[in-house]
Amino acid sequence: MGTEGDGLSRRALAGADTVVRIPMAGGVDSLNVAAASAVAMWALRSA
């Protein structure tokens, strides 16, 4: 999980097998890492 604003470093992204993003609605600044990981785990629950 990346930080708010900057996200993951280029080095971390280069070492990842898969990179995903959570699309954000206009006017929404960011999700905190707990909320972002919860959304990602929910989306992957049946994968």
Residue pairs with C-beta under 8 A, 6 or more apart in sequence:
1 33
1 36
1 37
2 8
2 12
3 33
4 29
4 30
4 32
4 33
5 30
8 16
8 19
13 19
20 40
22 31
22 36
22 39
22 40
24 30
24 31
31 39
